[in-house]
Amino acid sequence: MSLGIPEIILIVVVVLLLFGAKRIPELARSLGKAQNEYKKAKDALKEEAEDLQKTVEKAAEAEDKNG
């Protein structure tokens, strides 16, 4: 199911009616900032998971050498 031109126009009209033309750029900026924060948090979690995995692997190697 894809959106056609009439559906997109209807969505734009509804958004204009709900938020007004002055609020749309403000809303878009807020959404952009939220997306940026989400990406930062996702990257930080990914990096932390990789660090944890490396730590576990080093501990396992040390245990193999000692045990």
PyMOL Python script that loads the backbone (N, CA, C, O; Angstrom):
from pymol import cmd

cmd.read_pdbstr("""\
ATOM      1  N   MET A   1       0.843  -1.181   0.000  1.00  0.00           N
ATOM      2  CA  MET A   1       0.000   0.000   0.000  1.00  0.00           C
ATOM      3  C   MET A   1       0.886   1.241   0.000  1.00  0.00           C
ATOM      4  O   MET A   1       1.686   1.441   0.915  1.00  0.00           O
ATOM      5  N   SER A   2       0.746   2.043  -0.995  1.00  0.00           N
ATOM      6  CA  SER A   2       1.540   3.264  -1.081  1.00  0.00           C
ATOM      7  C   SER A   2       0.610   4.477  -1.132  1.00  0.00           C
ATOM      8  O   SER A   2      -0.564   4.383  -1.491  1.00  0.00           O
ATOM      9  N   LEU A   3       1.182   5.603  -0.761  1.00  0.00           N
ATOM     10  CA  LEU A   3       0.403   6.837  -0.782  1.00  0.00           C
ATOM     11  C   LEU A   3       0.485   7.485  -2.152  1.00  0.00           C
ATOM     12  O   LEU A   3       1.565   7.620  -2.727  1.00  0.00           O
ATOM     13  N   GLY A   4      -0.653   7.878  -2.659  1.00  0.00           N
ATOM     14  CA  GLY A   4      -0.696   8.596  -3.923  1.00  0.00           C
ATOM     15  C   GLY A   4      -0.711  10.095  -3.684  1.00  0.00           C
ATOM     16  O   GLY A   4      -0.702  10.553  -2.541  1.00  0.00           O
ATOM     17  N   ILE A   5      -0.733  10.846  -4.757  1.00  0.00           N
ATOM     18  CA  ILE A   5      -0.747  12.313  -4.680  1.00  0.00           C
ATOM     19  C   ILE A   5      -1.972  12.822  -3.911  1.00  0.00           C
ATOM     20  O   ILE A   5      -1.818  13.699  -3.060  1.00  0.00           O
ATOM     21  N   PRO A   6      -3.163  12.318  -4.171  1.00  0.00           N
ATOM     22  CA  PRO A   6      -4.330  12.833  -3.431  1.00  0.00           C
ATOM     23  C   PRO A   6      -4.220  12.607  -1.909  1.00  0.00           C
ATOM     24  O   PRO A   6      -4.596  13.476  -1.122  1.00  0.00           O
ATOM     25  N   GLU A   7      -3.709  11.451  -1.510  1.00  0.00           N
ATOM     26  CA  GLU A   7      -3.557  11.165  -0.088  1.00  0.00           C
ATOM     27  C   GLU A   7      -2.536  12.092   0.564  1.00  0.00           C
ATOM     28  O   GLU A   7      -2.748  12.568   1.679  1.00  0.00           O
ATOM     29  N   ILE A   8      -1.432  12.348  -0.129  1.00  0.00           N
ATOM     30  CA  ILE A   8      -0.395  13.240   0.399  1.00  0.00           C
ATOM     31  C   ILE A   8      -0.941  14.657   0.537  1.00  0.00           C
ATOM     32  O   ILE A   8      -0.690  15.326   1.539  1.00  0.00           O
ATOM     33  N   ILE A   9      -1.691  15.116  -0.470  1.00  0.00           N
ATOM     34  CA  ILE A   9      -2.285  16.458  -0.412  1.00  0.00           C
ATOM     35  C   ILE A   9      -3.257  16.550   0.767  1.00  0.00           C
ATOM     36  O   ILE A   9      -3.270  17.556   1.476  1.00  0.00           O
ATOM     37  N   LEU A  10      -4.058  15.524   0.980  1.00  0.00           N
ATOM     38  CA  LEU A  10      -4.995  15.506   2.098  1.00  0.00           C
ATOM     39  C   LEU A  10      -4.254  15.577   3.439  1.00  0.00           C
ATOM     40  O   LEU A  10      -4.668  16.309   4.337  1.00  0.00           O
ATOM     41  N   ILE A  11      -3.189  14.836   3.572  1.00  0.00           N
ATOM     42  CA  ILE A  11      -2.390  14.861   4.798  1.00  0.00           C
ATOM     43  C   ILE A  11      -1.806  16.242   5.032  1.00  0.00           C
ATOM     44  O   ILE A  11      -1.842  16.740   6.157  1.00  0.00           O
ATOM     45  N   VAL A  12      -1.271  16.868   3.998  1.00  0.00           N
ATOM     46  CA  VAL A  12      -0.694  18.214   4.116  1.00  0.00           C
ATOM     47  C   VAL A  12      -1.763  19.216   4.542  1.00  0.00           C
ATOM     48  O   VAL A  12      -1.510  20.065   5.397  1.00  0.00           O
ATOM     49  N   VAL A  13      -2.946  19.124   3.957  1.00  0.00           N
ATOM     50  CA  VAL A  13      -4.036  20.036   4.312  1.00  0.00           C
ATOM     51  C   VAL A  13      -4.445  19.843   5.773  1.00  0.00           C
ATOM     52  O   VAL A  13      -4.659  20.821   6.489  1.00  0.00           O
ATOM     53  N   VAL A  14      -4.552  18.610   6.211  1.00  0.00           N
ATOM     54  CA  VAL A  14      -4.923  18.338   7.605  1.00  0.00           C
ATOM     55  C   VAL A  14      -3.860  18.877   8.549  1.00  0.00           C
ATOM     56  O   VAL A  14      -4.192  19.478   9.571  1.00  0.00           O
ATOM     57  N   VAL A  15      -2.599  18.674   8.228  1.00  0.00           N
ATOM     58  CA  VAL A  15      -1.513  19.184   9.072  1.00  0.00           C
ATOM     59  C   VAL A  15      -1.567  20.704   9.133  1.00  0.00           C
ATOM     60  O   VAL A  15      -1.409  21.285  10.207  1.00  0.00           O
ATOM     61  N   LEU A  16      -1.787  21.353   8.003  1.00  0.00           N
ATOM     62  CA  LEU A  16      -1.907  22.815   7.984  1.00  0.00           C
ATOM     63  C   LEU A  16      -3.067  23.296   8.846  1.00  0.00           C
ATOM     64  O   LEU A  16      -2.949  24.291   9.561  1.00  0.00           O
ATOM     65  N   LEU A  17      -4.177  22.590   8.776  1.00  0.00           N
ATOM     66  CA  LEU A  17      -5.344  22.984   9.574  1.00  0.00           C
ATOM     67  C   LEU A  17      -5.102  22.763  11.064  1.00  0.00           C
ATOM     68  O   LEU A  17      -5.519  23.577  11.889  1.00  0.00           O
ATOM     69  N   LEU A  18      -4.436  21.674  11.409  1.00  0.00           N
ATOM     70  CA  LEU A  18      -4.203  21.365  12.826  1.00  0.00           C
ATOM     71  C   LEU A  18      -3.158  22.278  13.451  1.00  0.00           C
ATOM     72  O   LEU A  18      -3.356  22.765  14.564  1.00  0.00           O
ATOM     73  N   PHE A  19      -2.067  22.516  12.768  1.00  0.00           N
ATOM     74  CA  PHE A  19      -0.937  23.221  13.370  1.00  0.00           C
ATOM     75  C   PHE A  19      -0.794  24.666  12.891  1.00  0.00           C
ATOM     76  O   PHE A  19      -0.207  25.482  13.601  1.00  0.00           O
ATOM     77  N   GLY A  20      -1.293  24.991  11.754  1.00  0.00           N
ATOM     78  CA  GLY A  20      -1.131  26.341  11.214  1.00  0.00           C
ATOM     79  C   GLY A  20       0.211  26.469  10.520  1.00  0.00           C
ATOM     80  O   GLY A  20       1.157  25.745  10.831  1.00  0.00           O
ATOM     81  N   ALA A  21       0.281  27.386   9.589  1.00  0.00           N
ATOM     82  CA  ALA A  21       1.486  27.537   8.770  1.00  0.00           C
ATOM     83  C   ALA A  21       2.679  28.028   9.583  1.00  0.00           C
ATOM     84  O   ALA A  21       3.821  27.724   9.236  1.00  0.00           O
ATOM     85  N   LYS A  22       2.444  28.775  10.648  1.00  0.00           N
ATOM     86  CA  LYS A  22       3.555  29.307  11.438  1.00  0.00           C
ATOM     87  C   LYS A  22       4.207  28.247  12.319  1.00  0.00           C
ATOM     88  O   LYS A  22       5.393  28.351  12.630  1.00  0.00           O
ATOM     89  N   ARG A  23       3.460  27.241  12.720  1.00  0.00           N
ATOM     90  CA  ARG A  23       3.991  26.233  13.634  1.00  0.00           C
ATOM     91  C   ARG A  23       4.719  25.096  12.926  1.00  0.00           C
ATOM     92  O   ARG A  23       5.487  24.373  13.561  1.00  0.00           O
ATOM     93  N   ILE A  24       4.499  24.923  11.638  1.00  0.00           N
ATOM     94  CA  ILE A  24       5.091  23.790  10.918  1.00  0.00           C
ATOM     95  C   ILE A  24       6.617  23.837  10.906  1.00  0.00           C
ATOM     96  O   ILE A  24       7.234  22.804  11.168  1.00  0.00           O
ATOM     97  N   PRO A  25       7.272  24.976  10.617  1.00  0.00           N
ATOM     98  CA  PRO A  25       8.746  24.991  10.677  1.00  0.00           C
ATOM     99  C   PRO A  25       9.269  24.688  12.089  1.00  0.00           C
ATOM    100  O   PRO A  25      10.283  24.010  12.255  1.00  0.00           O
ATOM    101  N   GLU A  26       8.567  25.198  13.087  1.00  0.00           N
ATOM    102  CA  GLU A  26       8.948  24.931  14.479  1.00  0.00           C
ATOM    103  C   GLU A  26       8.815  23.441  14.790  1.00  0.00           C
ATOM    104  O   GLU A  26       9.680  22.853  15.440  1.00  0.00           O
ATOM    105  N   LEU A  27       7.746  22.851  14.328  1.00  0.00           N
ATOM    106  CA  LEU A  27       7.521  21.417  14.523  1.00  0.00           C
ATOM    107  C   LEU A  27       8.588  20.596  13.803  1.00  0.00           C
ATOM    108  O   LEU A  27       9.081  19.606  14.342  1.00  0.00           O
ATOM    109  N   ALA A  28       8.940  21.004  12.593  1.00  0.00           N
ATOM    110  CA  ALA A  28       9.967  20.296  11.823  1.00  0.00           C
ATOM    111  C   ALA A  28      11.328  20.381  12.518  1.00  0.00           C
ATOM    112  O   ALA A  28      12.071  19.400  12.548  1.00  0.00           O
ATOM    113  N   ARG A  29      11.655  21.540  13.073  1.00  0.00           N
ATOM    114  CA  ARG A  29      12.912  21.692  13.817  1.00  0.00           C
ATOM    115  C   ARG A  29      12.933  20.778  15.030  1.00  0.00           C
ATOM    116  O   ARG A  29      13.940  20.128  15.313  1.00  0.00           O
ATOM    117  N   SER A  30      11.827  20.731  15.739  1.00  0.00           N
ATOM    118  CA  SER A  30      11.736  19.865  16.920  1.00  0.00           C
ATOM    119  C   SER A  30      11.907  18.402  16.543  1.00  0.00           C
ATOM    120  O   SER A  30      12.597  17.651  17.233  1.00  0.00           O
ATOM    121  N   LEU A  31      11.282  18.003  15.453  1.00  0.00           N
ATOM    122  CA  LEU A  31      11.426  16.619  14.998  1.00  0.00           C
ATOM    123  C   LEU A  31      12.863  16.319  14.581  1.00  0.00           C
ATOM    124  O   LEU A  31      13.371  15.228  14.839  1.00  0.00           O
ATOM    125  N   GLY A  32      13.514  17.275  13.943  1.00  0.00           N
ATOM    126  CA  GLY A  32      14.913  17.100  13.546  1.00  0.00           C
ATOM    127  C   GLY A  32      15.820  16.961  14.749  1.00  0.00           C
ATOM    128  O   GLY A  32      16.719  16.120  14.757  1.00  0.00           O
ATOM    129  N   LYS A  33      15.595  17.775  15.765  1.00  0.00           N
ATOM    130  CA  LYS A  33      16.398  17.683  16.990  1.00  0.00           C
ATOM    131  C   LYS A  33      16.173  16.349  17.685  1.00  0.00           C
ATOM    132  O   LYS A  33      17.118  15.727  18.168  1.00  0.00           O
ATOM    133  N   ALA A  34      14.917  15.909  17.734  1.00  0.00           N
ATOM    134  CA  ALA A  34      14.607  14.626  18.357  1.00  0.00           C
ATOM    135  C   ALA A  34      15.280  13.481  17.609  1.00  0.00           C
ATOM    136  O   ALA A  34      15.796  12.550  18.227  1.00  0.00           O
ATOM    137  N   GLN A  35      15.275  13.549  16.291  1.00  0.00           N
ATOM    138  CA  GLN A  35      15.920  12.511  15.491  1.00  0.00           C
ATOM    139  C   GLN A  35      17.425  12.504  15.745  1.00  0.00           C
ATOM    140  O   GLN A  35      18.032  11.437  15.834  1.00  0.00           O
ATOM    141  N   ASN A  36      18.027  13.676  15.860  1.00  0.00           N
ATOM    142  CA  ASN A  36      19.454  13.777  16.130  1.00  0.00           C
ATOM    143  C   ASN A  36      19.790  13.182  17.499  1.00  0.00           C
ATOM    144  O   ASN A  36      20.773  12.454  17.632  1.00  0.00           O
ATOM    145  N   GLU A  37      18.987  13.485  18.505  1.00  0.00           N
ATOM    146  CA  GLU A  37      19.209  12.939  19.844  1.00  0.00           C
ATOM    147  C   GLU A  37      19.056  11.418  19.837  1.00  0.00           C
ATOM    148  O   GLU A  37      19.812  10.718  20.510  1.00  0.00           O
ATOM    149  N   TYR A  38      18.093  10.908  19.089  1.00  0.00           N
ATOM    150  CA  TYR A  38      17.891   9.472  18.979  1.00  0.00           C
ATOM    151  C   TYR A  38      19.121   8.799  18.371  1.00  0.00           C
ATOM    152  O   TYR A  38      19.569   7.760  18.856  1.00  0.00           O
ATOM    153  N   LYS A  39      19.659   9.389  17.315  1.00  0.00           N
ATOM    154  CA  LYS A  39      20.849   8.824  16.675  1.00  0.00           C
ATOM    155  C   LYS A  39      22.041   8.836  17.619  1.00  0.00           C
ATOM    156  O   LYS A  39      22.807   7.874  17.665  1.00  0.00           O
ATOM    157  N   LYS A  40      22.205   9.927  18.375  1.00  0.00           N
ATOM    158  CA  LYS A  40      23.305  10.003  19.340  1.00  0.00           C
ATOM    159  C   LYS A  40      23.176   8.909  20.394  1.00  0.00           C
ATOM    160  O   LYS A  40      24.151   8.230  20.717  1.00  0.00           O
ATOM    161  N   ALA A  41      21.970   8.742  20.926  1.00  0.00           N
ATOM    162  CA  ALA A  41      21.742   7.727  21.950  1.00  0.00           C
ATOM    163  C   ALA A  41      21.968   6.324  21.390  1.00  0.00           C
ATOM    164  O   ALA A  41      22.540   5.469  22.066  1.00  0.00           O
ATOM    165  N   LYS A  42      21.523   6.088  20.165  1.00  0.00           N
ATOM    166  CA  LYS A  42      21.700   4.777  19.535  1.00  0.00           C
ATOM    167  C   LYS A  42      23.186   4.475  19.338  1.00  0.00           C
ATOM    168  O   LYS A  42      23.639   3.362  19.604  1.00  0.00           O
ATOM    169  N   ASP A  43      23.941   5.473  18.871  1.00  0.00           N
ATOM    170  CA  ASP A  43      25.374   5.284  18.667  1.00  0.00           C
ATOM    171  C   ASP A  43      26.100   5.049  19.988  1.00  0.00           C
ATOM    172  O   ASP A  43      27.014   4.227  20.058  1.00  0.00           O
ATOM    173  N   ALA A  44      25.695   5.771  21.037  1.00  0.00           N
ATOM    174  CA  ALA A  44      26.321   5.592  22.347  1.00  0.00           C
ATOM    175  C   ALA A  44      26.049   4.194  22.887  1.00  0.00           C
ATOM    176  O   ALA A  44      26.950   3.558  23.435  1.00  0.00           O
ATOM    177  N   LEU A  45      24.833   3.712  22.742  1.00  0.00           N
ATOM    178  CA  LEU A  45      24.502   2.366  23.197  1.00  0.00           C
ATOM    179  C   LEU A  45      25.269   1.307  22.405  1.00  0.00           C
ATOM    180  O   LEU A  45      25.743   0.321  22.970  1.00  0.00           O
ATOM    181  N   LYS A  46      25.385   1.515  21.118  1.00  0.00           N
ATOM    182  CA  LYS A  46      26.118   0.568  20.272  1.00  0.00           C
ATOM    183  C   LYS A  46      27.584   0.517  20.682  1.00  0.00           C
ATOM    184  O   LYS A  46      28.170  -0.562  20.778  1.00  0.00           O
ATOM    185  N   GLU A  47      28.178   1.687  20.925  1.00  0.00           N
ATOM    186  CA  GLU A  47      29.572   1.757  21.345  1.00  0.00           C
ATOM    187  C   GLU A  47      29.770   1.097  22.707  1.00  0.00           C
ATOM    188  O   GLU A  47      30.754   0.389  22.922  1.00  0.00           O
ATOM    189  N   GLU A  48      28.844   1.329  23.616  1.00  0.00           N
ATOM    190  CA  GLU A  48      28.934   0.719  24.939  1.00  0.00           C
ATOM    191  C   GLU A  48      28.814  -0.799  24.860  1.00  0.00           C
ATOM    192  O   GLU A  48      29.508  -1.516  25.581  1.00  0.00           O
ATOM    193  N   ALA A  49      27.940  -1.290  23.991  1.00  0.00           N
ATOM    194  CA  ALA A  49      27.787  -2.732  23.810  1.00  0.00           C
ATOM    195  C   ALA A  49      29.063  -3.348  23.230  1.00  0.00           C
ATOM    196  O   ALA A  49      29.471  -4.436  23.637  1.00  0.00           O
ATOM    197  N   GLU A  50      29.689  -2.654  22.284  1.00  0.00           N
ATOM    198  CA  GLU A  50      30.939  -3.159  21.708  1.00  0.00           C
ATOM    199  C   GLU A  50      32.050  -3.192  22.754  1.00  0.00           C
ATOM    200  O   GLU A  50      32.832  -4.142  22.804  1.00  0.00           O
ATOM    201  N   ASP A  51      32.119  -2.157  23.590  1.00  0.00           N
ATOM    202  CA  ASP A  51      33.118  -2.132  24.659  1.00  0.00           C
ATOM    203  C   ASP A  51      32.890  -3.273  25.641  1.00  0.00           C
ATOM    204  O   ASP A  51      33.842  -3.922  26.076  1.00  0.00           O
ATOM    205  N   LEU A  52      31.642  -3.516  25.986  1.00  0.00           N
ATOM    206  CA  LEU A  52      31.317  -4.603  26.903  1.00  0.00           C
ATOM    207  C   LEU A  52      31.692  -5.953  26.296  1.00  0.00           C
ATOM    208  O   LEU A  52      32.211  -6.829  26.988  1.00  0.00           O
ATOM    209  N   GLN A  53      31.430  -6.111  25.013  1.00  0.00           N
ATOM    210  CA  GLN A  53      31.764  -7.360  24.340  1.00  0.00           C
ATOM    211  C   GLN A  53      33.281  -7.576  24.337  1.00  0.00           C
ATOM    212  O   GLN A  53      33.744  -8.696  24.556  1.00  0.00           O
ATOM    213  N   LYS A  54      34.055  -6.522  24.093  1.00  0.00           N
ATOM    214  CA  LYS A  54      35.510  -6.638  24.113  1.00  0.00           C
ATOM    215  C   LYS A  54      36.010  -7.007  25.501  1.00  0.00           C
ATOM    216  O   LYS A  54      36.924  -7.819  25.647  1.00  0.00           O
ATOM    217  N   THR A  55      35.401  -6.404  26.522  1.00  0.00           N
ATOM    218  CA  THR A  55      35.792  -6.706  27.901  1.00  0.00           C
ATOM    219  C   THR A  55      35.512  -8.166  28.227  1.00  0.00           C
ATOM    220  O   THR A  55      36.340  -8.829  28.851  1.00  0.00           O
ATOM    221  N   VAL A  56      34.372  -8.666  27.819  1.00  0.00           N
ATOM    222  CA  VAL A  56      34.020 -10.068  28.070  1.00  0.00           C
ATOM    223  C   VAL A  56      34.976 -10.997  27.329  1.00  0.00           C
ATOM    224  O   VAL A  56      35.401 -12.015  27.875  1.00  0.00           O
ATOM    225  N   GLU A  57      35.314 -10.654  26.098  1.00  0.00           N
ATOM    226  CA  GLU A  57      36.246 -11.486  25.335  1.00  0.00           C
ATOM    227  C   GLU A  57      37.625 -11.509  25.969  1.00  0.00           C
ATOM    228  O   GLU A  57      38.263 -12.560  26.018  1.00  0.00           O
ATOM    229  N   LYS A  58      38.099 -10.360  26.460  1.00  0.00           N
ATOM    230  CA  LYS A  58      39.402 -10.310  27.128  1.00  0.00           C
ATOM    231  C   LYS A  58      39.388 -11.129  28.404  1.00  0.00           C
ATOM    232  O   LYS A  58      40.366 -11.807  28.721  1.00  0.00           O
ATOM    233  N   ALA A  59      38.291 -11.071  29.136  1.00  0.00           N
ATOM    234  CA  ALA A  59      38.182 -11.859  30.376  1.00  0.00           C
ATOM    235  C   ALA A  59      38.179 -13.339  30.053  1.00  0.00           C
ATOM    236  O   ALA A  59      38.782 -14.133  30.775  1.00  0.00           O
ATOM    237  N   ALA A  60      37.514 -13.716  28.988  1.00  0.00           N
ATOM    238  CA  ALA A  60      37.469 -15.126  28.605  1.00  0.00           C
ATOM    239  C   ALA A  60      38.851 -15.614  28.159  1.00  0.00           C
ATOM    240  O   ALA A  60      39.236 -16.742  28.468  1.00  0.00           O
ATOM    241  N   GLU A  61      39.596 -14.779  27.437  1.00  0.00           N
ATOM    242  CA  GLU A  61      40.945 -15.138  27.025  1.00  0.00           C
ATOM    243  C   GLU A  61      41.861 -15.281  28.229  1.00  0.00           C
ATOM    244  O   GLU A  61      42.666 -16.211  28.291  1.00  0.00           O
ATOM    245  N   ALA A  62      41.746 -14.370  29.185  1.00  0.00           N
ATOM    246  CA  ALA A  62      42.571 -14.430  30.390  1.00  0.00           C
ATOM    247  C   ALA A  62      42.240 -15.691  31.191  1.00  0.00           C
ATOM    248  O   ALA A  62      43.137 -16.315  31.757  1.00  0.00           O
ATOM    249  N   GLU A  63      40.975 -16.065  31.244  1.00  0.00           N
ATOM    250  CA  GLU A  63      40.570 -17.259  31.969  1.00  0.00           C
ATOM    251  C   GLU A  63      41.100 -18.511  31.292  1.00  0.00           C
ATOM    252  O   GLU A  63      41.499 -19.460  31.967  1.00  0.00           O
ATOM    253  N   ASP A  64      41.108 -18.523  29.954  1.00  0.00           N
ATOM    254  CA  ASP A  64      41.642 -19.667  29.213  1.00  0.00           C
ATOM    255  C   ASP A  64      43.127 -19.831  29.461  1.00  0.00           C
ATOM    256  O   ASP A  64      43.617 -20.955  29.569  1.00  0.00           O
ATOM    257  N   LYS A  65      43.851 -18.724  29.553  1.00  0.00           N
ATOM    258  CA  LYS A  65      45.295 -18.782  29.796  1.00  0.00           C
ATOM    259  C   LYS A  65      45.588 -19.263  31.203  1.00  0.00           C
ATOM    260  O   LYS A  65      46.548 -20.006  31.403  1.00  0.00           O
ATOM    261  N   ASN A  66      44.810 -18.872  32.166  1.00  0.00           N
ATOM    262  CA  ASN A  66      45.032 -19.238  33.562  1.00  0.00           C
ATOM    263  C   ASN A  66      44.430 -20.581  33.913  1.00  0.00           C
ATOM    264  O   ASN A  66      44.882 -21.228  34.858  1.00  0.00           O
ATOM    265  N   GLY A  67      43.464 -20.997  33.208  1.00  0.00           N
ATOM    266  CA  GLY A  67      42.733 -22.180  33.629  1.00  0.00           C
ATOM    267  C   GLY A  67      42.973 -23.336  32.760  1.00  0.00           C
ATOM    268  O   GLY A  67      42.420 -24.411  32.994  1.00  0.00           O
TER     269      GLY A  67
END
""", "prot")
cmd.dss("prot")
cmd.show_as("cartoon", "prot")
cmd.util.cbc("prot")
cmd.orient("prot")
